[in-house]
Every structure is written in structure tokens, then in C-alpha cells.
Amino acid sequence: MKKVGLLICGLICFAFATKAQDWKVNLGSNAPSFVVEGKDQKKISSESLRGKVVLLNFFATWCPPCRRELPRLQKEIWEPLKDNEEFAVLVLAREEGWDKIDPFVKDNGYTFPVYPDLKRGVFGLFADQSIPRNVVLDRSGKIIYQSIGFEDQEFTKMVELIKAEVGKQ
């Protein structure tokens, strides 16, 4: 009887953990409207990104999987696509401001655009918990890819999808 109770407890915990990772917006849906503000106070809205393939990456400087993912984002996505006018990337630091972002970016040599998401204003539109997360939007603003966590193989799939999507006319 004790084992059955433990099993039930474990299943309940698993169900809650799985639910905590749910997406608020489903694959194939239009992305919610959002605005981010850069260090120069220049605002970028989701509407201003229409016509571009967009990668939204949600991370935190303290997050070990995020720290493994971002070098690949720099090398495999940002460096080859940064000059492509049909592509945009927004790396959003969940609950972190410039005091954390600036030294982190400098210490790691990142050149992709990073924005604070202090109150989970953008992250909260997509999810409640768990980073890193990636969302890819097509040119019309529809969500064509979502991932939670970092796995090399899954990241490679995302890179291939982004490059294929950017290559479409």
C-alpha cells in the first residue's frame, strides 16, 4: 500500500511539473503582441518585426542550460544571419536588468541583441516557468517552433528550421 501511495504522489508531482512547462500560446498560433525596449530606449514591437523570421530566446544569466545554449546561438544563428534583413533575434533576459546583462554579454563576447524582461512582460505571454525557451515566428507572426530547455540535437533542428525559413521568399 505504501508503494502505491508513493507512486500516486510521484505521478501527481510529475503532472504538476509538466503543467508548469506548458505553453500559453500553441504552435501554429499567432504570437501575442509585445514590445521590448533597448538600452537606447528604442522600442521594438512584434508588429515591427512582421515580414521577418524571428527568434525569441528567453534566458537568465544564472541558468546553466542557457549558458550552454547561448554560444551556439551566437555562432550558428546570429553570426551567419545578423546581416539578413529578413531575420531578427531577440534574446530576452528574464527578470534581469542591464546591471546583469551588460557584464554577462561583455564577459562572453556576445554580439546578438539582448533585452531585459524585468517583470516577465514578454516571457509571461508565452509561459509561466522554465528556461531556456525558444520561439520562432514566421514572417506573418505565426509560431512555427517552440522549445523548452537545451539539448544539442533539438537546437540543431531549430537552426535548420530557421535557416530554411529565412531562405524562403
N, C-alpha and C positions, 0 to 999 in steps of 0.2 A: 504494500500500500504506500509505503514511504517513497518508493521509486516512481510510482505513478504520480504522486504529488509533485515530485521534483521534475518529472517530465512535463507535466502540465504547466508548472511555473516557468520552466525553460521555454516552452512554446509561447506562452504569453509574453515573456520578455522579448523573444525573437520578433513576435508580431509588432510590438511597440517599437522596437529598434528599426524594423523595416518600414513601418509607417512614418517614422521620423525622417526618413530619407526620401519620402515621396516628393514628386514634383507638383507644384501648384498649377503649372501650365503644361499641357500634354504635347508630346511630339506631334508635329503636323498642325498645331495651332499657331495663331498669330502671337508674336511676343507682346507682352504688355508694354505700354508706353513708359518711358523712363527718361531721366535727364541726369547727366553726370557733369561735374564741374572740375576743370583742370586747375592746376596751380596758378595759371594766368587768369583765372576767373572766367575763362571761355567755357561756355556750356555746350555740351553735345547731347542732342536728343535722339531718341530712337527714330523719330521721323526724319531727321537729317541724315541718317545712315541708310535710308531706303535707296535701293539701286546698287548697294554693296553687299558682298558676303561679309558677315560679321561674326567674329569670335568673341564671346563674353567669357572671361575666365575669372572665377571667384576664388580668392586665396587669402591667406593670412601669413605674415612674416614668420610666425612661430610654428607653423604647420609643417611637419616633416614631409608628408607626401607632396605638399605644394612646393617645397624646396627641391624635391626631385623632379617635379614636372616643369617648373619654370625655365630651367636651362634648355630643355628640349623645345619649349615654346619659342624661346629666343632664337635658337639655331635652326629649327626645322620649319617654323611658321613665319616668325617675324622677319628674319634676315632675308629669306627669299621673296617675301611678298610685301615688304614695307613700302616699296615704291609703286605698287599696283593700286591705281585709283579705284579699283573695283573691290577692294578688300579693306577691312578695318578690324582692329583688335582693341578691345577694352579690357584691361586687367584691373580688376576691382578688389581692393584691399578691404576685406570685411572687418568692420569695426576698428579700422586703423586710420590715423591721420598722417599728415606729412612728416611729423616728428618720427614716425616709424618707417614710413615709406622711403623717404629720401636716403637715409643711411643704408637701408636694405638694397635699394636699387644701385646706389653707388658701389657698395661693397661687392656686389655680384656682377657689376658691369652690364646691367640690363639697359636696353635702349628702347624697348617697347613702351607704349603709353600706359601709365599706371594712374589710377584714380582712387581717392578714398571713398569708402562706402560706410561712413561712420555709424549710421543708425540702421544699417541693412536696408536702406531705401530701395536699392535695386535688387540686392540678393533676396530680400523679403518678398519680392514679386514672383520669384521663381521657386523658392524653397524656404524652409524654416531652419534646417540644420545641415551639417556635413559639408566639408570642403576637402580637397578642391572639387569644384564643379565647372563643367564647361557646357556652353550652349552655343550652337552655331545657327545663325539665321541666314536664310536665303535672301536674295535681292528684294523680295516683297515683304520681308519681315517675318516670314514663317519659320518656326523652329524645325530644323531638319536634323539636329543631332543634340543629344544630351548625355552627359556622363557624370558619375559621382566617383570620387576617389581617383587614384592614379595607378594605372597598370600600363606597362610599356606597350603591350600588344594593342590595347584599346586606344592609347594615344596615337599609335601608328595609323590605326583605322581613321581616327579623326583627321590627322594630317592629310591622308589620301583623299578623304571626302572634301576637305577644304580646297585642296589644290584642284580637284576635279570640278568643283562648283565654281571656283574662280575662273577656270578655263572655259566654262560655258559662256556663250554670248547671248 
